[in-house]
Amino acid sequence: MLRLIGSHYHFRRAVPVVLQACLGKTEISLSLQTESKFLARQRAAALYARTGEVFHKARTMQGRFSSKELTSLLTFQSPVTLEPEKNAQEEEVISIPKRKAIKPREKLTRKVVRKPRSTKKKPSVLMLSYALEQFVLSNPMASTDTRDATKRTVALYIRAFGDASISDIGGSQAGAFRDLLFALPATLGKGKSNLTLQQETQRAKSDGLPTLSNKSVKNHILRLSALWNQLVQRELVAKNPWAGWHFESAPKTVRRSWTPQELALLASASWHSSLVPEPTFRLVTLIAAYTGMRLGEICTLRKEDLQTIEGVPCFMVRPHAEGGWSPKTEAGTRVIPLHSKLIEAGVLTLKDNTESDYLIPGLNGSKQKDRGATLSRAFHNSRPVLAYRLKLRFIPSGILFPHN
């Protein structure tokens, strides 16, 4: 692909997903070192042929190209690339057929009207990363969750196929991304990994790991579809390639009440996490049991969110703009009276802690934006056997749930 960046033309070509691990790149981008479009086309054609040879050779290799080998394979010294820049204009003149000479008499009677050159510049190419920044991340009407989720989805697409022009992303690219999502392991992004996405899919297949659910894949596609709806409305693209994809509806998760035996097992099990103190875990679980609040809501409570209203102690669940946190829905902003059991447990004294401005102590060492995610990870690391025996989930967007 030919791109004008600054005053010089550049050649860019995406590396096929199956070859990205071998080449160590998601795309090949080289400067053509010319301002002449005529000369740039010739050089781009030579590079296109050369990269095709590289892709063919990469498919037959077992290992990975070194940086030196890749540079050597992409180096080309054809006569076209060695011609001086000043010859570009001469080549353009040569390529244009000579006009028929006008006789002297015709010169006297014929008036030539020249149209003024247009000073209007061609529209610049809109890349996917810039579309994300302009229409989602900079949109004041978009919620924090929408911005963060769309950013993760776009980052995943760019990781797989590279940052491309929105006009070059069509149905084939959307389908390829959808197929890739269904093949990725469900644990993607939940731990450190140096594997490429292609290697992640191979690992999931060979190890028999669970892959992303229909709901997760559908959410990724819907986020991109929402972005493309804006691009269509602004007439930046002709159609939305992310719309109309079919997803099978997953069976609804059945959640039930805790049994006395399960509650006793949960309360008596030992805690071995170094990430979160045991009193913090038990405190959060107690608040969740007597309020029904989500895990994220509990862990982001601040001291000023514990207030007495008409003589009744209450939790105030509300947005905190300074921390970029808000309830999941508008209905999530609410007032919750404290149960007598919570008062007996000493929840009112939490306002006296000097550890931080947050009401729940023991989570200030978290490097994550979501304090609840730290507790969720600590639970799974500390009690894998307990979680298996109870078949329960402790998720960042909710509390402990037993499920069938």
Secondary structure, 3 states (H helix, E strand, C coil): CEEEECCEEEEEEECCHHHHHHHCCCEEEEECCCCCHHHHHHHHHHHHHHHHHHHHHHHCCCCCCCHHHHHHHHCCCCHHHHCCCCHHHHHHHHHCCCCCCCCHHHHHHCCCCCCCCCCCCCCCCCEHHHHHHHHHHCCCCCCHHHHHHHHHHHHHHHHHHCCCEHHHCCHHHHHHHHHHHHHCECCCCCCCCCCCHHHHHHHHHHHCCCECCHHHHHHHHHHHHHHHHHHHHCCCCCCCCCCCCCCCCCCCCCECCCCHHHHHHHHHCCCCCCCCCHHHHHHHHHHHHHHCCCHHHHHCCEHHHEEEECCEEEEEECCEHHHCECCCCHHHCEEEECCHHHHHCCHHHHHHCCCCCECCCCCCCCCCCCHHHHHHHHHHHHCHHHHHHHCEEECCCCCEEEEC
